[in-house]
Amino acid sequence: MTPFKILFFGDIIGAIGRQAVIKALPDLREQYEPDVVIANVENLAHGRGITAKTLLELDAAGIDAYTSGNHVFENGAGLSCFADPRWKDRLVRPSNIMGRPGRGIITLDVQTDEDKKPVRLVVTNLLGQLMMKDEVSNPFTALTEILTHTTDADLILVDFHAEATSEKEAFGHFADGKVTGVFGTHTHVPTADQKILPGGTAYTTDVGRNGASDSVIGFTKADAVHAFTVGQIAYGIPENGKAEINAVLLTANLDTHRAVTLDRIRIFVDI
């Protein structure tokens, strides 16, 4: 077997999430020796979208590529990042959302051996339809279309950014045997269902957040309780305290293009 390892971080939320990932990544690299590191950044800049400054912080820490989601477009300061030469080939937006900047598919050529050709890893991002306010096309048919353009890929990874666990599980089974991994994001709470589906696709319903642990999905408890009590949404983000790291490590077999193992990573760091 020729192994290839992908370390994938779930949604990174605000400065505390960025600092936690930056602090934890060196030890995770030493322990797991990933070939590529990817992170979801839709909540990177104070919980809404991205900025050049926040992406540069993660670049410096050694993140190779970025997925996102519906909230990535809510920070106007970061929209230019999708066309910026520093990120346009490494930052993916949901491919089934209408009329938004950026690429819905990116291809990473990862050099693992000087004597061999690079591993071609295709990364795509899809939004679920249930309980989503944005206008999106059907993610199931969108994946079918994507696969017609990725026949030269060694591995294919899908960040499925969705609310409903039922839609996520159904999508995982639909994608089984067609892609290497389906990683759920968006709900910010890690699920304990990491598995290899019968067709060889690694699946988890939600990787979980990288951000404040003593919080409501990464946001301040008092603001969240207030929002649900009186209906006024005004979430803040804790600036320090205990942060949680939620990631998965996918080991794939390059000879079969299928997943072999999917390990859950959950640790806590003080910020």
Secondary structure, DSSP 8 states (H G I E B T S, - for coil): --EEEEEEE--B-HHHHHHHHHHHHHHHHHHH--SEEEEE-TTTTTTSS--HHHHHHHHHHT--EEE--GGGGG-GGGGGGGT-TTTTTTBB-BTTBSS-SSBSEEEEEE---TTS--EEEEEEEEE-STT--S-B--HHHHHHHHHTT-TT-SEEEEEEE-S-HHHHHHHHHHHBTTBSEEEEESS-S--S--EE-TTS-EEES----BEESSSBTTB-HHHHHHHHHHS--------SSEEEEEEEEEEEETTTTEEEEEEEEEEEEE-
